[in-house]
Amino acid sequence: MIKFNIAPVAGQEIEFIQDAINSRHLCGDGKYTELCSKWLEKTTGTPKVLLTTSCTHALEMAALLFDIKHGDEVIMPSYTFVSTANAFVLRGAKIIFVDIRPDTMNIDETKIEAAITNRTKVIVPVHYAGVACEMDTIMNIAERYNLYVVEDAAQGIMSTYKGRMLGSIGHLGTFSFHETKNLVCGEGGALLVNDRRLIERAEIIREKGTNRSQFISGRVDKYTWRDIGSSYLMSELTAAYLYSQLINAQYITKKRLKLWSIYYQYLYNFIDIYDIELPCIPNTVEHNGHLFFIKLKNKKTRDNLIEYLKDRGIQATFHYIPLHTTETGKKYGEFHASDNMTCEQSDKLLRLPMFFSLEEETVIQICNVVVDYLKKAREKI
Ligand SMILES: *Cc1c(COP(=O)(O)O)cnc(C)c1O
């Protein structure tokens, strides 16, 4: 059985967790939180990184920081994970879904401007598969209309856009360390506070609405209730696991990119023969091998291939059900203009196994089965 995902272990996780236990500091903001935050700040070039319990929670912090209220509108793609939308819906916002580009599956930056109204507050580009959205265009629109940008970089750690690390370009950025992502700690995330004006309040919101982090660092002599907030701190045990992953980030990313290019090179030969599409990496970006997908002719071919792979012991999946097509999406959101690409493209997409400990030979084996299927499917017609 070839699994779709296996959580990575880089090597020093147990050692660091034991060290955290020995220190008797198990709650948040201890040594490992400090090590991880500093590492992330240095690597991404961001002034402040706050570790959180998840990317979902980092997105919720963003909605709190931007004072999102009932009636505010937030622009994002419909082709994303539910958390991107939920975080703002929880604050009363209406989600305005914008179509995606068929090449990268990212928000179509040329369609954003027309979706802006006087209620628009935030744009949330999602860097699908760790491949950057067209950030120059998006930041330019945000500046002209005085809007905030949160990059949902849940999948984008170690990827770049024109040499800049994803997550560090918008006013805020979010990472996920969920076990399905590139660098993991079980459940976890980070908020990248790129706009310095938001740092102080971000620390307060993360600490249940108190200025406890100022108290801990000796900046004030007592701490009190200062704002609304919640408990968004990552435990030290979790941060200890994460630190082992971060210091091996280059190595883990390199291995994923190697597997990604084996998939790509193998299947490249069959694009025209079997009418498949492979991921597109614009030349302004470097990606992180987060996931490998192929796009089939239509939904039926895609669904049949998932079954075919399953019968041969290979787990493949698809995602996402576009948010605007769900009951909840209809209740809290609206698709701006027409959906030309979102449903059509997501129906065709299939994700193949991709994880750190996947063997190169296994990738070849998977490609062989995919091509077998495509060959048989064509003969049937
Ligand atoms: C995984 C993911 C999230 C949620 O991350 P969690 O850390 O599990 O909360 C949000 N957005 C996108 C695009 C994701 O892929």
The ligand as a Tripos MOL2 file, in Angstrom:
@<TRIPOS>MOLECULE
LIG
   15    15     1     0     0
SMALL
NO_CHARGES

@<TRIPOS>ATOM
      1 C1         -3.6730   23.2880    5.4720 C.3       1 LIG1
      2 C2         -4.2430   24.5610    5.0700 C.ar      1 LIG1
      3 C3         -4.8380   25.4370    5.9970 C.ar      1 LIG1
      4 C4         -5.0810   25.0670    7.4310 C.3       1 LIG1
      5 O1         -3.9310   24.7520    8.1470 O.3       1 LIG1
      6 P1         -4.0570   24.1670    9.6260 P.3       1 LIG1
      7 O2         -2.6640   24.3690   10.1870 O.co2     1 LIG1
      8 O3         -4.4240   22.7360    9.5280 O.co2     1 LIG1
      9 O4         -5.0540   24.9730   10.3650 O.co2     1 LIG1
     10 C5         -5.2910   26.6610    5.5550 C.ar      1 LIG1
     11 N1         -5.1810   27.0210    4.2700 N.ar      1 LIG1
     12 C6         -4.6320   26.2170    3.3340 C.ar      1 LIG1
     13 C7         -4.5170   26.6830    1.9210 C.3       1 LIG1
     14 C8         -4.1550   24.9550    3.7030 C.ar      1 LIG1
     15 O5         -3.6130   24.1520    2.7740 O.3       1 LIG1
@<TRIPOS>BOND
     1     1     2 1
     2     2     3 ar
     3     2    14 ar
     4     3     4 1
     5     3    10 ar
     6     4     5 1
     7     5     6 1
     8     6     7 2
     9     6     8 1
    10     6     9 1
    11    10    11 ar
    12    11    12 ar
    13    12    13 1
    14    12    14 ar
    15    14    15 1
@<TRIPOS>SUBSTRUCTURE
     1 LIG1         1 GROUP 0 **** ****
